[in-house]
Each structure stands twice: as C-alpha cells, then as structure tokens.
Amino acid sequence: MKLKVKHKLKTQPTHRPTLNEINELTMSIFIIKRKQEEKLASRILELGGQILSIMRGIGVSRSSVFESLKVGTDDCSVFFVISRVEDVRDMMQTIAEEFSLAVPGNGKGFCVDIDGYLGAKAMFIE
C-alpha cells in the first residue's frame, strides 16, 4: 500500500513544524503490550507524532479455547497518534521494525487518513 503525499517537506528531527508546514494529517493507531508503553510513547514523539490518547485494555489470545476460558490475556495499550502525512511512513516503518509488529502477539499498527481533524494542527504549535 502506497501513501499519497501531496507535498514533501523535509524537516530535521529536532525541528517542530510550524502551522504552515502542516499540509495534511494522518491518524495512526498502535496496539502494544503495556510493558512497552513508555518506550513507544517516547519513540512516537521523537519521530514527529503527537499522542492524542492512550487507552488501556486487555487483549485476548487468538485461540478460541483460551478466549472462552478467559485465560491467555495480555494487558495492552492502544495509542491514538496524529502526525503529518509527510512523517507517517517513516514513523510507521521505524515503529514496526523496533517493536517487531510483524511477529504475531507483539502488537499492531495501522493508519487512518483524516482530513483536517478539528483542532489537531494546534498540537504542533509551540
């Protein structure tokens, strides 16, 4: 799946974008084990994302036997993250590699395209 990028703005990792440098926003959702929560939170911020919310929950094993017995559950955290469309590809790839999201049971990560989420651009202003 290839993301469409209208404008490519290059910024340095330490540079916080100004309002006019934010063209479109993307929402990313990560589901990971709770013990990785702090590490993921700091990594998201380093990669240019802004955390909207972190919700805690309980993940259930894929096996229907375990699901019916309510065993094999993991404490998990669900991150709702907003980022510039220019930054999302690098952020998703880096997090997927560092947290081994391709390995079953390590978590999930996906993006939801949004168009001007009301007030979300304000999170990038200092």
N, C-alpha and C positions, 0 to 999 in steps of 0.2 A: 504494500500500500504506500503510495507516494503522496506526501502532503503538498498542497499548492501553496506557494509562497509568492505573494504579490510584490513585495519589496524586500530586498536583502539589505539589512542594516547591520554593519559589523560594529560590535562594541567590545570593549575589553571587559573581562570578567569582573573587575573592580568598579567598573563604570555603571552607575544606576541610571537607566534610561529616563530621559525627560518625556513629558507628555506627548510632544510632537514626534517622538521616535517610536511610539507605540501605534502600530497600524491596526493589527487585529489580535485578538486574544484567543487562547485555547485553554480549555479546562482539562486537566489530567487527573485521573483517579488512580491511586495506588492502594492495594490491599496487601499488607505485610504482617508478619508476626510481630506482636507487641514489643518483644525484646529488641527489635531493630528500629523502633520508633524514633528515638533521639538521633540516631545516625542518619536515618532518611530525612528527618526534618532539617538537619544542618546541611545535608548534601543538596536538598532542593533549593535552599536559599543561596548556596554557593553557585548553583547552575542557573540562577536568574529567575526562579519561580517564586511565587508568593503563596503561602499556605492560607487558604480560606477557612478550613475547618479540619479537625482531626476527630473522628468518631471511633469509639472503641466498641468492639463486638466480640462474638465468639464464632469462629469458623468451624464447620463440621466436616469430618472426613468424607471423601468421595464415595467410600464404600457404604452401600445401603444397610449392611449389617451393623456397622458402627453407628450410623445415623439413627437407626431405630432404637439402639441401646443407649444413645446419648453419651457414648464414650469416644475417645479419639478426637476430642475437640481441642482447638487451639485458641488462645487469646490473640486477637488480631486488631490492627488499627487500619482505619480507612482514611486516607488523605484526599482532600479536595484541594487541588492546586490550580492556580491561574498563572499563565505565562504568555509571553509574546509568541506569536506564531513563528517568528524567526528563531526563537530559542528552543522550541519544544522538541524538535528532532534530536538535537544533541543531548538535551536533558533526559529524554526517554531512553535513548540508547545507552547513555552512561549509567543510569539507574538500573536498567535491565541487566547490564553486564556486572556491575558491582554487587547487586543483590541477587544475582542468579535467578531472575524471574522466569527463565525458560525451564528451570527444573521444577517438576511438579511438587507442590507443597511449600514452595518458597514465597509465593505471592503472585500478584497480578498487577499489571499496569496498562492503562489504556487512555485514549484521548477522546474528548467530546468537543467538536467545533462549536464555538459560540460566536455570536456577532454582537460585540459591544455590551457585554454583561453589565447591567446597570451599576455604575459606580466602581467597577473593578479597576479601571485605569487609575483611579485615585490612589490605589495601593502602591503605585510605582513612584509617586511624588514624595519628595522628602519634606 
